[in-house]
Each structure stands twice: as structure tokens, then as C-alpha cells.
């Protein structure tokens, strides 16, 4: 079974504040509504695996490339 991470763990890994990560994930959810890496919940809380975190990094880097 994969280890599940919380927003604060993802924020530490991305070297960002948890509020910023939450805001970025909400923006990504709007842009990519079918992306499962952004929608995995355990109870009411979002949880992430290593693969989800890697996918979020890809989506963020693509989003930043689109803005430039």
C-alpha cells in the first residue's frame, strides 16, 4: 500500500507554504477537472501518494510554462 501524504507534507516537499499549495491545487482542479491526483480524498481531506505529488509537480511546471 502506498504511503499517503497530507497538504502540509506536499508543501514541505515543494518548499512552499501549505496555504499556497492549497490555492495552487484548487486552481489545478479547475483547470484539470478529471485529474485523479488532485481529487483523492480520505474522509473529508485530500491525500496524496508519491505518484500524485510527481503529477502535481508536472502540472504546475506546465502551468508555469504556459504563462510565460
C-alpha positions in Angstrom: 0.0 0.0 0.0 1.3 3.5 -0.9 2.0 6.0 1.8 -0.5 8.8 1.9 0.6 12.4 2.4 -1.3 15.5 3.6 -1.2 19.0 2.1 1.5 20.0 4.7 3.7 17.2 3.6 3.3 18.2 -0.1 4.1 21.8 0.9 7.3 20.8 2.6 8.3 18.7 -0.4 7.6 21.6 -2.8 9.2 24.1 -0.4 6.0 26.2 -0.3 3.6 27.3 2.3 0.6 25.0 2.9 -1.9 27.8 2.0 -0.1 28.4 -1.3 -0.2 24.7 -2.1 -4.0 24.6 -1.3 -4.6 27.6 -3.6 -2.5 26.0 -6.4 -4.3 22.7 -6.1 -7.7 24.5 -6.3 -6.6 26.3 -9.4 -5.3 23.0 -10.9 -8.6 21.3 -10.0 -10.4 24.0 -12.1 -8.0 23.6 -15.0 -7.9 19.8 -14.9 -11.2 18.6 -13.5 -10.7 14.9 -14.4 -7.2 14.7 -12.9 -7.3 12.0 -10.2 -4.1 13.2 -8.5 -6.0 16.3 -7.4 -9.1 14.6 -6.1 -8.1 11.7 -3.8 -9.8 12.1 -0.5 -9.8 10.0 2.6 -12.8 11.2 4.6 -13.0 14.9 4.0 -9.3 15.5 3.5 -7.2 15.4 0.4 -4.4 12.8 0.4 -1.6 12.3 -2.0 0.7 9.5 -2.9 4.2 9.8 -4.4 2.8 9.5 -7.9 0.2 12.2 -7.2 3.0 14.6 -5.9 5.0 13.9 -9.1 1.9 14.6 -11.2 1.2 17.8 -9.3 4.8 19.0 -10.0 4.3 18.2 -13.7 1.0 20.1 -13.8 2.5 23.1 -12.0 5.5 23.2 -14.3 3.2 23.0 -17.4 1.1 25.8 -16.0 4.1 28.0 -15.4 5.4 27.3 -18.9 2.0 28.3 -20.3 2.1 31.6 -18.5 5.5 32.7 -20.0 
